[in-house]
Amino acid sequence: MMRKYLCLLPLLLLCLTANAQGNAIAAFNLEQAETLKFGMLALGLWALINILISSIKLTKSSRNRRYFFQMNIYWNIVNLIIAGGSLYYTLSVDAGARTLPETVDYHQWVLKLLYLSIGLDLAFLMLAAYLKESSLSSPKAEQYLGYGQAITLQAFFLLILDITLVVLLDGRSEQLLRLLQ
């Protein structure tokens, strides 16, 4: 009688292992979603604060400061849209339900997107430097200088945020590799 049930033991162990791996995948996905949520909340808060302060300061500023606050408003409207869309997606998708292949694909996609964003941040810093340099000899000197200063501020913030997210997410890639084995 006992031998009959002993043949079920390997099947039981396989089920328990699969369940443990499923729990580990779900935990990985939920932690990744929390990290992304934190990043997008930080971006959204940064955008709201910038829009509020720049809107107030814009009415009292002149010369290049006026253009600085103007660009901060424009830039952070885009940041707010990105943060809102990303938060909506992150909160509306059940991250814990992803399969292992979906988890790997999504993790790689997020990292690629963040590396692209870091490249754009660096390009924005070069654009800001170009605008500041152009302000030295342009009839639109005040505008170029103000826009260049605003882009510098915004690009540095985004660069720090993107690098932080990459470090937090890429540091967990080893955990994902262990799940693949």
C-alpha positions in Angstrom: 0.0 0.0 0.0 2.8 2.4 0.9 4.6 1.8 -2.4 1.6 2.9 -4.2 1.9 6.4 -2.6 5.7 6.6 -2.8 5.4 7.0 -6.6 3.4 10.2 -6.0 6.2 11.7 -3.9 8.3 13.0 -6.9 5.1 14.6 -8.4 4.4 16.3 -5.0 8.0 17.6 -4.8 7.7 18.9 -8.4 4.5 20.7 -7.5 6.0 22.3 -4.4 9.1 23.4 -6.4 6.9 25.0 -9.1 4.8 26.7 -6.5 7.9 28.1 -4.7 9.3 29.4 -8.1 5.9 31.0 -8.9 6.0 32.8 -5.5 9.5 34.0 -6.1 8.5 35.3 -9.6 5.5 37.1 -8.2 7.6 38.6 -5.4 10.2 39.8 -7.9 7.5 41.4 -10.1 5.8 43.1 -7.2 9.2 44.5 -5.9 9.9 45.7 -9.4 6.5 47.3 -9.6 7.1 49.1 -6.3 10.4 50.4 -7.5 8.8 51.8 -10.7 5.9 53.2 -8.7 8.4 55.0 -6.4 10.3 56.4 -9.4 7.1 57.7 -11.1 5.8 59.2 -7.9 9.1 61.0 -7.5 8.9 62.2 -11.1 5.3 63.3 -10.7 6.0 65.1 -7.4 9.0 66.9 -9.0 6.8 67.9 -11.9 4.0 69.3 -9.8 6.4 71.2 -7.5 8.2 72.7 -10.6 4.9 73.7 -12.3 3.6 75.3 -9.1 6.8 77.2 -8.3 7.5 78.2 -11.9 4.0 79.4 -12.5 4.2 81.7 -9.5 7.7 82.9 -10.3 6.9 83.4 -14.0 4.6 86.3 -13.2 7.3 88.1 -11.3 10.3 87.4 -13.5 11.9 89.2 -16.4 14.7 88.6 -18.9 16.2 85.1 -18.9 14.5 84.1 -15.6 11.2 84.4 -17.4 12.3 81.9 -20.0 13.8 79.7 -17.3 10.4 79.3 -15.5 8.5 79.1 -18.8 10.6 76.1 -19.9 10.3 74.5 -16.5 6.5 74.6 -16.9 6.6 73.1 -20.4 9.1 70.4 -19.5 7.2 69.3 -16.4 3.9 69.1 -18.1 5.6 66.4 -20.2 7.1 64.8 -17.0 3.6 64.8 -15.4 2.1 63.0 -18.5 4.9 60.4 -18.4 4.6 59.8 -14.7 0.8 59.6 -14.8 0.8 57.2 -17.8 3.5 55.0 -16.2 1.7 55.0 -12.8 -1.6 54.2 -14.4 0.0 51.2 -16.2 1.9 50.0 -13.1 -1.2 50.2 -10.9 -3.6 48.7 -13.5 -1.5 45.6 -14.3 -1.3 42.6 -12.0 2.5 42.3 -11.8 2.3 39.2 -9.7 0.5 37.3 -12.4 3.4 37.5 -15.0 5.0 34.2 -16.0 8.7 33.8 -15.9 9.2 34.5 -19.7 6.9 37.6 -19.4 8.9 38.7 -16.3 12.2 38.4 -18.2 10.9 40.3 -21.2 9.3 43.1 -19.1 12.5 43.5 -16.9 14.7 43.7 -20.0 12.2 46.2 -21.7 12.2 48.4 -18.6 16.0 48.5 -18.4 16.3 49.2 -22.1 13.9 52.1 -21.7 15.8 53.5 -18.8 19.1 53.2 -20.6 17.5 55.0 -23.6 16.3 57.7 -21.1 19.8 58.1 -19.7 21.0 58.7 -23.3 18.3 61.3 -23.8 19.2 63.0 -20.5 22.8 63.3 -21.7 21.6 64.6 -25.1 19.5 67.2 -23.2 22.5 68.3 -21.3 24.4 68.8 -24.6 21.4 70.8 -25.9 21.5 72.9 -22.8 25.2 73.6 -23.2 24.6 74.5 -26.9 21.8 76.9 -25.9 24.0 78.6 -23.3 26.8 78.9 -25.8 24.5 80.3 -28.4 23.1 82.8 -26.0 26.5 84.6 -26.1 26.1 85.7 -29.7 22.3 85.5 -30.5 19.7 88.2 -30.6 17.6 85.7 -28.6 20.3 85.6 -25.9 17.9 85.9 -22.9 15.6 83.1 -24.3 18.5 80.7 -25.1 20.1 81.3 -21.7 16.9 80.8 -19.7 15.9 77.7 -21.7 19.4 76.3 -21.4 19.4 76.8 -17.6 16.0 75.1 -17.3 17.0 72.2 -19.5 20.2 71.7 -17.4 18.2 71.5 -14.2 15.6 69.2 -15.6 18.1 66.9 -17.4 20.2 66.5 -14.2 17.2 65.6 -12.2 16.1 63.0 -14.8 19.6 61.7 -15.1 19.8 61.1 -11.3 16.3 59.5 -11.3 17.1 57.2 -14.2 20.4 56.1 -12.9 18.8 55.4 -9.5 16.1 53.3 -11.1 18.7 51.4 -13.2 20.8 50.7 -10.2 17.8 49.5 -8.2 16.4 47.3 -11.0 19.6 46.0 -12.6 20.9 45.1 -9.2 18.0 42.6 -9.0 18.8 41.0 -12.4 20.9 38.4 -10.6 17.9 37.3 -8.6 16.0 36.9 -12.0 18.9 34.8 -13.4 18.6 32.5 -10.4 14.9 32.0 -11.2 15.8 31.0 -14.7 18.1 28.2 -13.5 
